[in-house]
Amino acid sequence: MSRNNKPTQVSRIEKVLDERGYFNETEFAAPNVLDGGLPIQRVAARIYELRKAGVVIDTRFESNGTATYVKRLAVVTEEETGQLALVEGKAA
């Protein structure tokens, strides 16, 4: 959150990715913003900031010229138990 206790654009996008796992950039455009906040004009720049912070996000380019961003989850095998676990995609 920023100093005035409003969520930052990056935190808003990260929350949507955590909750839904994906979104199309148009979902942060006016008039119907996905999270009910103000529109975010430069979504790709905010995605870049999240990637720089280590969040693994895939980009899928749609036929209408927009981008859908998908947070990557990884399947990891527990060595001792042989069980599969789904973990949040973070760069090492």
Biotite code that builds the C-alpha atoms (Angstrom):
import biotite.structure as struc

atoms = struc.array([
    struc.Atom([0.000, 0.000, 0.000], chain_id="A", res_id=1, res_name="MET", atom_name="CA", element="C"),
    struc.Atom([1.066, 3.546, -0.574], chain_id="A", res_id=2, res_name="SER", atom_name="CA", element="C"),
    struc.Atom([1.513, 6.227, 2.078], chain_id="A", res_id=3, res_name="ARG", atom_name="CA", element="C"),
    struc.Atom([-2.112, 7.345, 1.837], chain_id="A", res_id=4, res_name="ASN", atom_name="CA", element="C"),
    struc.Atom([-3.328, 3.759, 2.516], chain_id="A", res_id=5, res_name="ASN", atom_name="CA", element="C"),
    struc.Atom([-4.678, 3.291, -1.007], chain_id="A", res_id=6, res_name="LYS", atom_name="CA", element="C"),
    struc.Atom([-3.464, 0.151, -2.741], chain_id="A", res_id=7, res_name="PRO", atom_name="CA", element="C"),
    struc.Atom([-0.841, 0.748, -5.393], chain_id="A", res_id=8, res_name="THR", atom_name="CA", element="C"),
    struc.Atom([-1.456, -0.288, -8.986], chain_id="A", res_id=9, res_name="GLN", atom_name="CA", element="C"),
    struc.Atom([1.085, -3.081, -8.569], chain_id="A", res_id=10, res_name="VAL", atom_name="CA", element="C"),
    struc.Atom([-0.578, -4.396, -5.405], chain_id="A", res_id=11, res_name="SER", atom_name="CA", element="C"),
    struc.Atom([-4.001, -4.289, -7.074], chain_id="A", res_id=12, res_name="ARG", atom_name="CA", element="C"),
    struc.Atom([-2.747, -6.314, -10.041], chain_id="A", res_id=13, res_name="ILE", atom_name="CA", element="C"),
    struc.Atom([-0.908, -8.763, -7.783], chain_id="A", res_id=14, res_name="GLU", atom_name="CA", element="C"),
    struc.Atom([-4.066, -9.303, -5.722], chain_id="A", res_id=15, res_name="LYS", atom_name="CA", element="C"),
    struc.Atom([-6.090, -10.147, -8.846], chain_id="A", res_id=16, res_name="VAL", atom_name="CA", element="C"),
    struc.Atom([-3.379, -12.556, -10.010], chain_id="A", res_id=17, res_name="LEU", atom_name="CA", element="C"),
    struc.Atom([-3.310, -14.191, -6.571], chain_id="A", res_id=18, res_name="ASP", atom_name="CA", element="C"),
    struc.Atom([-7.102, -14.529, -6.438], chain_id="A", res_id=19, res_name="GLU", atom_name="CA", element="C"),
    struc.Atom([-7.975, -15.336, -10.074], chain_id="A", res_id=20, res_name="ARG", atom_name="CA", element="C"),
    struc.Atom([-4.653, -16.380, -11.547], chain_id="A", res_id=21, res_name="GLY", atom_name="CA", element="C"),
    struc.Atom([-5.153, -14.349, -14.728], chain_id="A", res_id=22, res_name="TYR", atom_name="CA", element="C"),
    struc.Atom([-6.716, -11.219, -16.234], chain_id="A", res_id=23, res_name="PHE", atom_name="CA", element="C"),
    struc.Atom([-6.909, -9.418, -19.561], chain_id="A", res_id=24, res_name="ASN", atom_name="CA", element="C"),
    struc.Atom([-5.417, -5.928, -19.642], chain_id="A", res_id=25, res_name="GLU", atom_name="CA", element="C"),
    struc.Atom([-8.787, -4.489, -20.716], chain_id="A", res_id=26, res_name="THR", atom_name="CA", element="C"),
    struc.Atom([-10.247, -5.523, -17.347], chain_id="A", res_id=27, res_name="GLU", atom_name="CA", element="C"),
    struc.Atom([-8.389, -2.617, -15.730], chain_id="A", res_id=28, res_name="PHE", atom_name="CA", element="C"),
    struc.Atom([-9.782, -0.093, -18.251], chain_id="A", res_id=29, res_name="ALA", atom_name="CA", element="C"),
    struc.Atom([-12.689, 2.284, -17.654], chain_id="A", res_id=30, res_name="ALA", atom_name="CA", element="C"),
    struc.Atom([-15.598, 2.122, -17.119], chain_id="A", res_id=31, res_name="PRO", atom_name="CA", element="C"),
    struc.Atom([-15.810, -1.358, -15.568], chain_id="A", res_id=32, res_name="ASN", atom_name="CA", element="C"),
    struc.Atom([-12.539, -1.842, -13.707], chain_id="A", res_id=33, res_name="VAL", atom_name="CA", element="C"),
    struc.Atom([-12.158, -5.420, -12.482], chain_id="A", res_id=34, res_name="LEU", atom_name="CA", element="C"),
    struc.Atom([-11.376, -4.559, -8.853], chain_id="A", res_id=35, res_name="ASP", atom_name="CA", element="C"),
    struc.Atom([-13.599, -1.475, -8.636], chain_id="A", res_id=36, res_name="GLY", atom_name="CA", element="C"),
    struc.Atom([-10.617, 0.899, -8.404], chain_id="A", res_id=37, res_name="GLY", atom_name="CA", element="C"),
    struc.Atom([-9.410, 3.551, -10.779], chain_id="A", res_id=38, res_name="LEU", atom_name="CA", element="C"),
    struc.Atom([-8.361, 2.476, -14.295], chain_id="A", res_id=39, res_name="PRO", atom_name="CA", element="C"),
    struc.Atom([-4.744, 1.424, -14.835], chain_id="A", res_id=40, res_name="ILE", atom_name="CA", element="C"),
    struc.Atom([-3.472, 2.755, -18.145], chain_id="A", res_id=41, res_name="GLN", atom_name="CA", element="C"),
    struc.Atom([-0.042, 1.084, -18.260], chain_id="A", res_id=42, res_name="ARG", atom_name="CA", element="C"),
    struc.Atom([-0.771, -2.464, -17.168], chain_id="A", res_id=43, res_name="VAL", atom_name="CA", element="C"),
    struc.Atom([2.292, -3.868, -18.980], chain_id="A", res_id=44, res_name="ALA", atom_name="CA", element="C"),
    struc.Atom([4.566, -1.568, -16.970], chain_id="A", res_id=45, res_name="ALA", atom_name="CA", element="C"),
    struc.Atom([3.057, -2.850, -13.713], chain_id="A", res_id=46, res_name="ARG", atom_name="CA", element="C"),
    struc.Atom([3.507, -6.454, -14.916], chain_id="A", res_id=47, res_name="ILE", atom_name="CA", element="C"),
    struc.Atom([7.161, -5.621, -15.607], chain_id="A", res_id=48, res_name="TYR", atom_name="CA", element="C"),
    struc.Atom([7.543, -4.391, -12.019], chain_id="A", res_id=49, res_name="GLU", atom_name="CA", element="C"),
    struc.Atom([6.018, -7.601, -10.653], chain_id="A", res_id=50, res_name="LEU", atom_name="CA", element="C"),
    struc.Atom([8.305, -9.721, -12.827], chain_id="A", res_id=51, res_name="ARG", atom_name="CA", element="C"),
    struc.Atom([11.274, -7.715, -11.603], chain_id="A", res_id=52, res_name="LYS", atom_name="CA", element="C"),
    struc.Atom([10.161, -8.531, -8.052], chain_id="A", res_id=53, res_name="ALA", atom_name="CA", element="C"),
    struc.Atom([10.273, -12.242, -8.898], chain_id="A", res_id=54, res_name="GLY", atom_name="CA", element="C"),
    struc.Atom([6.658, -13.073, -9.749], chain_id="A", res_id=55, res_name="VAL", atom_name="CA", element="C"),
    struc.Atom([6.487, -15.447, -12.725], chain_id="A", res_id=56, res_name="VAL", atom_name="CA", element="C"),
    struc.Atom([3.824, -14.173, -15.136], chain_id="A", res_id=57, res_name="ILE", atom_name="CA", element="C"),
    struc.Atom([3.155, -15.480, -18.638], chain_id="A", res_id=58, res_name="ASP", atom_name="CA", element="C"),
    struc.Atom([1.731, -13.245, -21.362], chain_id="A", res_id=59, res_name="THR", atom_name="CA", element="C"),
    struc.Atom([-0.776, -14.593, -23.855], chain_id="A", res_id=60, res_name="ARG", atom_name="CA", element="C"),
    struc.Atom([-1.449, -12.308, -26.810], chain_id="A", res_id=61, res_name="PHE", atom_name="CA", element="C"),
    struc.Atom([-5.063, -12.443, -27.959], chain_id="A", res_id=62, res_name="GLU", atom_name="CA", element="C"),
    struc.Atom([-6.341, -12.176, -31.540], chain_id="A", res_id=63, res_name="SER", atom_name="CA", element="C"),
    struc.Atom([-7.965, -8.815, -30.706], chain_id="A", res_id=64, res_name="ASN", atom_name="CA", element="C"),
    struc.Atom([-4.553, -7.281, -29.962], chain_id="A", res_id=65, res_name="GLY", atom_name="CA", element="C"),
    struc.Atom([-4.818, -7.357, -26.167], chain_id="A", res_id=66, res_name="THR", atom_name="CA", element="C"),
    struc.Atom([-2.751, -9.306, -23.662], chain_id="A", res_id=67, res_name="ALA", atom_name="CA", element="C"),
    struc.Atom([-3.863, -11.756, -21.010], chain_id="A", res_id=68, res_name="THR", atom_name="CA", element="C"),
    struc.Atom([-1.508, -12.146, -18.061], chain_id="A", res_id=69, res_name="TYR", atom_name="CA", element="C"),
    struc.Atom([-1.357, -15.487, -16.256], chain_id="A", res_id=70, res_name="VAL", atom_name="CA", element="C"),
    struc.Atom([0.454, -16.107, -12.979], chain_id="A", res_id=71, res_name="LYS", atom_name="CA", element="C"),
    struc.Atom([2.449, -19.292, -13.335], chain_id="A", res_id=72, res_name="ARG", atom_name="CA", element="C"),
    struc.Atom([2.151, -21.990, -10.722], chain_id="A", res_id=73, res_name="LEU", atom_name="CA", element="C"),
    struc.Atom([4.695, -24.760, -10.484], chain_id="A", res_id=74, res_name="ALA", atom_name="CA", element="C"),
    struc.Atom([4.190, -28.413, -9.685], chain_id="A", res_id=75, res_name="VAL", atom_name="CA", element="C"),
    struc.Atom([6.923, -29.643, -7.374], chain_id="A", res_id=76, res_name="VAL", atom_name="CA", element="C"),
    struc.Atom([7.549, -33.208, -6.222], chain_id="A", res_id=77, res_name="THR", atom_name="CA", element="C"),
    struc.Atom([8.262, -33.620, -2.537], chain_id="A", res_id=78, res_name="GLU", atom_name="CA", element="C"),
    struc.Atom([11.397, -35.763, -2.494], chain_id="A", res_id=79, res_name="GLU", atom_name="CA", element="C"),
    struc.Atom([10.592, -37.620, 0.708], chain_id="A", res_id=80, res_name="GLU", atom_name="CA", element="C"),
    struc.Atom([6.928, -38.423, 0.104], chain_id="A", res_id=81, res_name="THR", atom_name="CA", element="C"),
    struc.Atom([6.773, -38.509, -3.688], chain_id="A", res_id=82, res_name="GLY", atom_name="CA", element="C"),
    struc.Atom([3.668, -36.282, -3.490], chain_id="A", res_id=83, res_name="GLN", atom_name="CA", element="C"),
    struc.Atom([3.038, -33.448, -5.933], chain_id="A", res_id=84, res_name="LEU", atom_name="CA", element="C"),
    struc.Atom([2.466, -29.981, -4.568], chain_id="A", res_id=85, res_name="ALA", atom_name="CA", element="C"),
    struc.Atom([1.245, -26.842, -6.305], chain_id="A", res_id=86, res_name="LEU", atom_name="CA", element="C"),
    struc.Atom([3.344, -23.834, -5.310], chain_id="A", res_id=87, res_name="VAL", atom_name="CA", element="C"),
    struc.Atom([3.294, -20.165, -6.218], chain_id="A", res_id=88, res_name="GLU", atom_name="CA", element="C"),
    struc.Atom([5.476, -19.314, -9.203], chain_id="A", res_id=89, res_name="GLY", atom_name="CA", element="C"),
    struc.Atom([8.392, -17.248, -7.951], chain_id="A", res_id=90, res_name="LYS", atom_name="CA", element="C"),
    struc.Atom([11.743, -16.882, -9.644], chain_id="A", res_id=91, res_name="ALA", atom_name="CA", element="C"),
    struc.Atom([14.697, -18.228, -7.700], chain_id="A", res_id=92, res_name="ALA", atom_name="CA", element="C"),
])
